[in-house]
């Protein structure tokens, strides 16, 4: 008999399992259909001994001191500021060049053979921007900021590959999160805290789940777990439509395929990730993990990412009809008793890792306010009986 069954051993499930066990003293069973903990952040040594991320690069960044401090209980950190280059064709020379993305001062100067200052590049971009009366789509966002030529170079092809939709068909939120800078800041993120777990994500998850009141079963599906084990309450971090048996149909997602390669040289890329926006290139980006992990190794490993319509659900497709379908599932979820829906898949939203942690911590606070600790009292009473008190 468990007090809680948590389906999913990624950030949402692991954060809640640790909080419930350590703060409420209740028994938790965590199950995951994959053969490992850590969800999409899972990392491991490949055959050559290089630490890689099985599901593509995961870069931790947050502006929340609370979230960073919480995770710091389970890992030391390696400071790391991620930098990305985009390989595009220069409009002036016609040659392939690698320039910083998000677009900044150096991006413009290198692409066009200019020597603009910060003040001058702002006017240069404004002259090319095509302001929209009403911003509805991802195309509207980018064209309204930087004009059509830069939109075509950096965004249109990448977005069409990633989503199998033109930016004109996608909600404005998809590209609204990508900034344009007029200075030389080439960091991909500007958050206050930017770091990687010093020993990797899996080691951090392992410490998070290392508690006598937490039982972990990997390679176990939810359907098997509910047949084999008794539990009082449920935390669901999987796809919300799956929980309800796809009653209203499947929620659409985009997936990814990964090609991992180990190379017999020390370095392969000039930075952590190189984007390939051109539609003629089948992958969207290639990443080299040693930049992120700081690992010293005579070989290096890289990962190519290929967007796919099939496979594990990664990215909810942000279109109005999909949001409306999710709302129908959300109404069912809200009516469930003793069940909490947490995380990307359970709430059909694209969250960064820190946002999932924040959502899990907020969910725990709601649990604390609404769920009596009867189970914890029973556990303590049973322990006293066993001890002969």
Secondary structure, DSSP 8 states (H G I E B T S, - for coil): -EEEEEE--SHHHHHHHHHHHHHH---EEEEESSSSSSGGG-EEE-TTS-EEETTS---EEES-HHHHHHHTTT--EEE---BEEEEEE-TTT--EEEEEES--HHHHHHHHT----HHHHHHHHHHH----SS--BHHHHHHHHH-HHHIIIIIIHHHHHHHSS-GGGSBTHHHHTS---SSS--BS---SEEEEETT-HHHHHHHHT--TTEEEEES--HHHHHHH--EEEEEE-S-HHHHTTTTT----EEEEEEEEEEESSS---SSSEEE---TTSS-SEEEEHHHHH----SSEEEEEEEEESSSS--EE---HHHHHHHHHHHHHHHH-SSEEE-SHHHHT----HHHHHHHHHHHHHHHHHHS--HHHHHHHHHHHHHHT-
